[in-house]
Amino acid sequence: MQNNLIPPGELVLEKLGVNPHNLAADFPNREQRLQYRAVVQWLADYKPKSDASYLEKVRGYLEAFHHLCQVEDWIRSSKIISTRLDTPTNKELHDQLLLWGYYTELIELYNQLWGKLSLHQDAIFLANLSNNLGNAYYGLGKCFPAIEYYQQSLSIARAIGDRETEGMALGNLGNAYNSLEYYIKAIEYQEQSLSIARKIGDRNGEGCALGNLGNAYNSLGNYTQAIKYLEQSLAIAKSIGNRNGEGNALGNLGKAYNSLEDYPQAIDYFQKSLSIAREIDDRNGEGISLGNIGLVYGLLKDYSQAIEYLEKSLIISREIGARNSEGVALSDIGFAYYCLGKYAEAINYHQQSLTIVREIGQRHAQERALLNLGRAFRALRKYDKAIEYNQQHLALIQST
């Protein structure tokens, strides 16, 4: 784990325009001055342990942010979480928190700034803040709040003519609708995002849109089209050095080849995606890659190996609160136990999965969970329960 993630506190204080030696003159109000003194101490004096978690490594910056919020210094607050870190992706602090999977903590940070900065003060930051709030909720599997924030980001971006952020918001809306299984709507948003990226020469945005389109076509079962888009996305990510985009494209290519039952190729792509996720500290990506590898081993009937990978995926998804990934891992573990003839264990995992997919509104996933529960109860000869779940499954299909 990297130790020197953050630039020296003194350098950040200089960028913030806070002189530690002149606090009395700059902030004559005593209560206000105490908050700025705390900011100085957290930035200049805080030293995390060498084995501290990523969150603890940036604790000084987060605490300084909170003290600045106490005196309603929203401009400096926004600047401090925009500090660029010395990580493999060189992201700003708030973006890095998203990559690490600290979704709940990020939402708490953003909510303190929400509504405090006017469009006049920093419209671009507000558009990005809305977008990232959406990303944090999306990471938690809460697609409907995510969509609300993406729509706000889209509105701000259009109002100020920020085409890059507009394209990003459209792509994120497409991802959210894809997760909700509205695949045609997802494709429409991704095509708009791709069009904007190409018009403004945004290669990163183009690569993301192509990858998202590939993912949507994969969900529709059009694997040839999916692979075509994903290979273009992969080529762009490699050409511009976007390791996160490269890892995502590799993982989605793995999904397409898995659907085509080319399991060795799928595992190869998933392993490469896993390697990149670990390299750039992408916790959500790591969990998804582990789960995908576990799924393939399950299809290869190596259930012990499958469960080993899937349990690792489940641990990560629970640590970061990624409800969508958690639901998928639970379902796949349930499938593995069912194939091993361990029906009680299978039922336990499928019931947990059903609770999650109901919570986040995934209808097809609910159908699968109900069907799997019916099969498992039938295998245990608990026919009343089997009929109960089969009837729920039928009712859900008929209501679509």
C-alpha positions as CSV (number, residue, x, y, z in Angstrom):
1,M,0.0,0.0,0.0
2,Q,1.3,3.4,-1.0
3,N,2.6,5.6,1.8
4,N,3.1,9.0,0.3
5,L,-0.3,9.6,-1.3
6,I,-0.7,13.2,-0.4
7,P,1.4,16.3,-1.2
8,P,2.9,18.2,1.8
9,G,0.4,19.9,4.0
10,E,2.4,23.2,3.8
11,L,2.1,23.2,0.0
12,V,-1.7,22.7,0.3
13,L,-2.0,25.5,2.9
14,E,-0.1,27.8,0.5
15,K,-2.6,26.9,-2.3
16,L,-5.5,27.5,0.0
17,G,-4.1,30.9,0.9
18,V,-3.9,30.1,4.6
19,N,-0.7,31.4,6.4
20,P,-0.1,29.4,9.6
21,H,2.0,32.3,11.0
22,N,-0.6,35.0,10.4
23,L,-3.9,33.5,11.6
24,A,-4.6,36.1,14.3
25,A,-4.4,38.9,11.7
26,D,-6.3,37.1,9.0
27,F,-9.0,35.7,11.2
28,P,-9.7,38.2,14.1
29,N,-12.8,36.3,15.2
30,R,-11.6,33.8,17.9
31,E,-14.1,31.0,17.0
32,Q,-13.3,31.2,13.4
33,R,-9.5,31.3,14.1
34,L,-9.8,28.1,16.1
35,Q,-11.2,26.3,13.1
36,Y,-8.4,27.5,10.8
37,R,-5.8,26.5,13.4
38,A,-7.3,23.0,13.3
39,V,-7.1,23.1,9.5
40,V,-3.4,23.9,9.8
41,Q,-2.8,21.2,12.4
42,W,-4.6,18.5,10.4
43,L,-2.7,19.4,7.2
44,A,0.7,20.0,8.6
45,D,1.0,17.7,11.6
46,Y,-1.2,14.7,11.0
47,K,1.0,11.6,10.3
48,P,-0.8,8.3,9.5
49,K,0.7,5.0,10.5
50,S,2.6,3.2,7.7
51,D,0.0,0.4,7.6
52,A,-3.0,2.7,7.8
53,S,-6.0,2.2,5.5
54,Y,-6.4,4.5,2.5
55,L,-9.1,6.5,4.4
56,E,-6.7,7.0,7.3
57,K,-3.9,8.1,5.0
58,V,-6.1,11.0,3.8
59,R,-7.7,11.6,7.2
60,G,-5.9,14.9,7.7
61,Y,-7.4,16.3,4.5
62,L,-10.9,15.1,5.3
63,E,-10.7,16.6,8.8
64,A,-9.4,19.9,7.4
65,F,-12.3,19.9,5.0
66,H,-14.8,19.5,7.8
67,H,-13.3,22.4,9.8
68,L,-13.5,24.6,6.7
69,C,-17.1,23.7,6.4
70,Q,-17.7,24.7,10.0
71,V,-16.7,28.3,9.0
72,E,-18.7,28.0,5.8
73,D,-15.5,28.5,3.7
74,W,-17.0,26.6,0.8
75,I,-14.4,27.7,-1.8
76,R,-11.5,26.4,0.2
77,S,-13.5,23.3,1.2
78,S,-14.0,22.4,-2.5
79,K,-10.3,23.1,-3.2
80,I,-9.1,20.8,-0.5
81,I,-11.0,17.8,-1.8
82,S,-9.8,18.7,-5.3
83,T,-6.2,18.2,-4.3
84,R,-4.5,15.8,-6.7
85,L,-3.0,12.7,-5.1
86,D,0.2,10.7,-5.9
87,T,-1.6,7.5,-6.9
88,P,-1.3,5.4,-10.0
89,T,-4.3,7.3,-11.6
90,N,-3.2,10.7,-10.3
91,K,-6.8,11.5,-9.4
92,E,-8.1,14.3,-7.2
93,L,-9.0,13.3,-3.6
94,H,-12.7,13.1,-4.1
95,D,-12.3,11.1,-7.3
96,Q,-9.9,8.8,-5.6
97,L,-12.3,8.1,-2.8
98,L,-14.8,7.0,-5.4
99,L,-12.2,4.6,-7.0
100,W,-11.3,3.2,-3.6
101,G,-15.0,2.5,-3.0
102,Y,-15.6,4.9,-0.1
103,Y,-19.1,5.7,-1.4
104,T,-20.8,6.5,1.9
105,E,-17.9,8.8,3.1
106,L,-17.9,10.5,-0.3
107,I,-21.7,11.2,-0.2
108,E,-21.2,12.7,3.3
109,L,-18.5,15.1,1.9
110,Y,-20.5,16.1,-1.1
111,N,-23.7,16.7,0.9
112,Q,-21.8,19.3,3.0
113,L,-21.1,21.2,-0.1
114,W,-24.4,20.6,-1.9
115,G,-26.3,23.8,-2.3
116,K,-23.5,25.9,-0.8
117,L,-21.7,26.8,-4.0
118,S,-23.6,28.9,-6.6
119,L,-23.4,28.4,-10.3
120,H,-21.7,31.7,-10.5
121,Q,-19.0,30.7,-8.1
122,D,-18.0,27.3,-9.7
123,A,-20.4,25.9,-12.2
124,I,-18.0,23.3,-13.5
125,F,-17.3,22.0,-10.0
126,L,-21.0,21.8,-9.3
127,A,-21.7,19.8,-12.5
128,N,-18.9,17.4,-11.5
129,L,-20.1,17.2,-7.9
130,S,-23.6,16.2,-9.1
131,N,-22.0,13.6,-11.4
132,N,-19.9,12.1,-8.7
133,L,-22.8,12.1,-6.2
134,G,-24.6,10.0,-8.8
135,N,-21.5,7.8,-9.2
136,A,-21.4,7.2,-5.4
137,Y,-25.1,6.3,-5.2
138,Y,-24.6,4.1,-8.3
139,G,-21.7,2.3,-6.6
140,L,-24.0,1.6,-3.7
141,G,-26.6,0.1,-6.1
142,K,-29.0,3.0,-5.6
143,C,-29.8,3.7,-9.2
144,F,-32.8,6.0,-8.8
145,P,-31.0,8.6,-6.6
146,A,-28.0,8.3,-9.0
147,I,-30.2,9.1,-12.0
148,E,-31.5,12.2,-10.2
149,Y,-28.0,13.5,-9.7
150,Y,-26.9,12.6,-13.2
151,Q,-29.9,14.6,-14.5
152,Q,-28.9,17.6,-12.4
153,S,-25.3,17.4,-13.7
154,L,-26.6,17.2,-17.3
155,S,-28.8,20.3,-16.8
156,I,-25.9,22.3,-15.3
157,A,-23.5,21.2,-18.0
158,R,-26.0,22.2,-20.8
159,A,-26.7,25.5,-19.1
160,I,-23.0,26.5,-19.1
161,G,-22.1,24.8,-22.4
162,D,-19.7,22.2,-20.8
163,R,-19.9,19.6,-23.5
164,E,-17.4,17.2,-21.8
165,T,-19.4,17.0,-18.6
166,E,-22.6,16.7,-20.7
167,G,-21.3,13.7,-22.4
168,M,-20.1,12.2,-19.1
169,A,-23.5,12.7,-17.5
170,L,-25.3,11.1,-20.5
171,G,-22.9,8.1,-20.3
172,N,-23.6,7.7,-16.6
173,L,-27.3,7.9,-17.2
174,G,-26.9,5.1,-19.7
175,N,-25.0,3.0,-17.2
176,A,-27.7,3.4,-14.6
177,Y,-30.5,2.5,-17.0
178,N,-28.5,-0.5,-18.1
179,S,-28.3,-1.7,-14.5
180,L,-32.0,-1.2,-14.3
181,E,-32.3,-3.5,-17.4
182,Y,-33.6,-0.7,-19.7
183,Y,-31.2,-1.6,-22.4
184,I,-32.6,0.3,-25.3
185,K,-32.8,3.5,-23.3
186,A,-29.2,2.8,-22.1
187,I,-28.0,2.6,-25.7
188,E,-29.7,5.8,-26.6
189,Y,-27.9,7.7,-23.9
190,Q,-24.6,6.1,-24.8
191,E,-24.9,7.0,-28.4
192,Q,-25.6,10.6,-27.5
193,S,-22.5,10.5,-25.2
194,L,-20.4,9.0,-28.0
195,S,-21.5,11.6,-30.5
196,I,-20.5,14.5,-28.2
197,A,-17.1,12.9,-27.4
198,R,-16.3,12.6,-31.1
199,K,-17.5,16.1,-31.9
200,I,-15.2,17.7,-29.2
201,G,-12.3,15.3,-29.7
202,D,-12.6,13.8,-26.2
203,R,-10.7,10.5,-26.6
204,N,-11.3,9.5,-23.0
205,G,-15.0,10.1,-23.3
206,E,-15.1,8.3,-26.6
207,G,-13.5,5.3,-25.1
208,C,-15.9,5.3,-22.2
209,A,-18.9,5.6,-24.4
210,L,-17.8,2.8,-26.7
211,G,-17.2,0.6,-23.6
212,N,-20.6,1.4,-22.2
213,L,-22.2,0.7,-25.6
214,G,-20.4,-2.7,-25.6
215,N,-21.7,-3.4,-22.1
216,A,-25.3,-2.6,-23.1
217,Y,-25.2,-4.8,-26.3
218,N,-23.7,-7.6,-24.2
219,S,-26.7,-7.3,-21.8
220,L,-29.0,-7.5,-24.9
221,G,-27.2,-10.7,-26.0
222,N,-25.7,-9.2,-29.1
223,Y,-22.2,-10.4,-28.3
224,T,-20.6,-9.7,-31.7
225,Q,-21.6,-6.1,-31.6
226,A,-20.5,-5.9,-27.9
227,I,-17.0,-7.2,-28.7
228,K,-16.7,-4.8,-31.6
229,Y,-17.4,-1.8,-29.4
230,L,-15.3,-3.1,-26.5
231,E,-12.2,-3.8,-28.6
232,Q,-12.4,-0.1,-29.8
233,S,-12.8,1.0,-26.2
234,L,-9.8,-1.1,-25.2
235,A,-7.6,0.3,-28.0
236,I,-8.4,3.9,-27.0
237,A,-7.8,3.3,-23.3
238,K,-4.4,1.8,-24.1
239,S,-3.5,4.6,-26.5
240,I,-4.2,7.4,-23.9
241,G,-2.9,5.4,-20.9
242,N,-6.3,5.1,-19.2
243,R,-5.7,2.1,-17.0
244,N,-9.2,2.3,-15.4
245,G,-10.8,2.3,-18.8
246,E,-8.5,-0.5,-20.0
247,G,-9.5,-2.7,-17.0
248,N,-13.2,-2.0,-17.6
249,A,-13.0,-2.9,-21.3
250,L,-11.1,-6.1,-20.5
251,G,-13.6,-7.1,-17.9
252,N,-16.5,-6.5,-20.3
253,L,-14.8,-8.4,-23.0
254,G,-14.5,-11.3,-20.6
255,K,-18.3,-11.1,-20.0
256,A,-18.9,-11.3,-23.8
257,Y,-16.6,-14.3,-24.3
258,N,-18.1,-15.9,-21.2
259,S,-21.6,-15.6,-22.8
260,L,-20.1,-17.2,-26.0
261,E,-18.9,-20.1,-23.8
262,D,-15.3,-19.4,-24.6
263,Y,-14.3,-19.8,-21.0
264,P,-10.5,-19.8,-21.3
265,Q,-10.6,-16.5,-23.2
266,A,-13.1,-15.1,-20.6
267,I,-10.8,-16.1,-17.7
268,D,-7.8,-14.5,-19.4
269,Y,-9.6,-11.2,-19.9
270,F,-11.0,-11.3,-16.3
271,Q,-7.5,-12.0,-14.8
272,K,-6.0,-9.1,-16.8
273,S,-8.9,-6.9,-15.6
274,L,-8.3,-8.0,-12.0
275,S,-4.5,-7.3,-12.3
276,I,-5.2,-3.7,-13.4
277,A,-7.9,-3.1,-10.7
278,R,-5.4,-4.1,-8.0
279,E,-2.7,-2.0,-9.6
280,I,-4.8,1.2,-9.5
281,D,-6.5,0.4,-6.2
282,D,-10.0,0.0,-7.8
283,R,-11.8,-1.9,-5.1
284,N,-15.1,-2.2,-6.9
285,G,-13.4,-3.3,-10.1
286,E,-11.4,-5.9,-8.1
287,G,-14.6,-7.3,-6.5
288,I,-16.3,-7.5,-9.9
289,S,-13.3,-9.2,-11.5
290,L,-13.1,-11.8,-8.7
291,G,-16.8,-12.4,-9.1
292,N,-16.6,-12.9,-12.8
293,I,-13.8,-15.4,-12.5
294,G,-15.8,-17.2,-9.9
295,L,-18.8,-17.3,-12.2
296,V,-16.7,-18.9,-15.0
297,Y,-15.3,-21.6,-12.7
298,G,-18.9,-22.3,-11.7
299,L,-19.9,-22.8,-15.3
300,L,-16.8,-25.1,-15.7
301,K,-18.3,-27.1,-12.7
302,D,-15.2,-26.3,-10.5
303,Y,-17.5,-25.2,-7.7
304,S,-14.9,-25.1,-4.9
305,Q,-12.8,-22.7,-7.0
306,A,-15.9,-20.8,-7.9
307,I,-16.9,-20.3,-4.3
308,E,-13.4,-19.3,-3.3
309,Y,-13.4,-16.4,-5.8
310,L,-17.0,-15.4,-5.2
311,E,-16.5,-15.2,-1.4
312,K,-13.6,-12.8,-2.0
313,S,-15.8,-10.7,-4.3
314,L,-18.6,-10.8,-1.7
315,I,-16.2,-9.5,1.1
316,I,-15.1,-6.5,-1.0
317,S,-18.7,-5.6,-2.2
318,R,-19.8,-5.6,1.5
319,E,-16.8,-3.6,2.6
320,I,-17.5,-0.8,0.1
321,G,-21.3,-1.1,0.2
322,A,-21.6,-2.1,-3.5
323,R,-25.1,-3.6,-3.3
324,N,-25.3,-4.5,-7.0
325,S,-22.1,-6.5,-6.9
326,E,-23.1,-8.1,-3.5
327,G,-26.4,-9.3,-5.0
328,V,-24.6,-10.9,-8.0
329,A,-22.0,-12.6,-5.8
330,L,-24.7,-14.0,-3.5
331,S,-26.7,-15.3,-6.4
332,D,-23.6,-17.0,-8.0
333,I,-22.6,-18.6,-4.6
334,G,-26.1,-19.9,-4.3
335,F,-25.9,-21.4,-7.7
336,A,-22.6,-23.1,-6.8
337,Y,-24.0,-24.6,-3.6
338,Y,-27.1,-25.8,-5.5
339,C,-24.9,-27.6,-8.0
340,L,-23.0,-29.2,-5.1
341,G,-26.3,-30.5,-3.7
342,K,-26.1,-28.2,-0.7
343,Y,-29.7,-26.9,-1.1
344,A,-30.1,-25.3,2.4
345,E,-26.9,-23.2,1.8
346,A,-28.1,-22.3,-1.7
347,I,-31.5,-21.1,-0.3
348,N,-29.7,-18.9,2.2
349,Y,-27.6,-17.1,-0.4
350,H,-30.5,-16.8,-2.9
351,Q,-32.8,-15.3,-0.2
352,Q,-30.1,-12.7,0.6
353,S,-29.7,-11.9,-3.1
354,L,-33.4,-11.6,-3.6
355,T,-33.6,-9.0,-0.7
356,I,-30.9,-6.9,-2.4
357,V,-32.2,-7.0,-6.0
358,R,-35.7,-6.1,-4.8
359,E,-34.2,-3.2,-2.9
360,I,-32.3,-1.8,-5.9
361,G,-35.1,-2.6,-8.4
362,Q,-33.6,-5.2,-10.7
363,R,-36.6,-7.2,-12.2
364,H,-34.7,-9.8,-14.2
365,A,-32.5,-10.5,-11.2
366,Q,-35.6,-10.9,-9.0
367,E,-37.0,-13.4,-11.6
368,R,-33.7,-15.4,-11.4
369,A,-33.7,-15.4,-7.6
370,L,-37.3,-16.5,-7.3
371,L,-36.7,-19.3,-9.9
372,N,-33.6,-20.4,-8.1
373,L,-35.4,-20.5,-4.8
374,G,-38.2,-22.6,-6.3
375,R,-35.7,-25.1,-7.6
376,A,-33.8,-25.4,-4.4
377,F,-37.0,-25.9,-2.3
378,R,-38.2,-28.5,-4.8
379,A,-34.9,-30.3,-4.5
380,L,-35.4,-30.4,-0.7
381,R,-39.0,-31.7,-1.4
382,K,-40.5,-28.7,0.4
383,Y,-43.1,-28.4,-2.3
384,D,-45.3,-25.8,-0.6
385,K,-42.3,-23.4,-0.5
386,A,-41.3,-24.3,-4.0
387,I,-44.9,-23.5,-5.3
388,E,-44.9,-20.2,-3.3
389,Y,-41.7,-19.0,-5.0
390,N,-42.7,-20.3,-8.5
391,Q,-46.0,-18.4,-8.2
392,Q,-44.1,-15.2,-7.2
393,H,-41.9,-15.8,-10.2
394,L,-44.8,-16.2,-12.6
395,A,-46.6,-13.1,-11.2
396,L,-43.5,-11.0,-11.7
397,I,-43.1,-12.2,-15.3
398,Q,-46.8,-11.5,-16.0
399,S,-46.6,-8.0,-14.5
400,T,-43.8,-7.0,-16.9
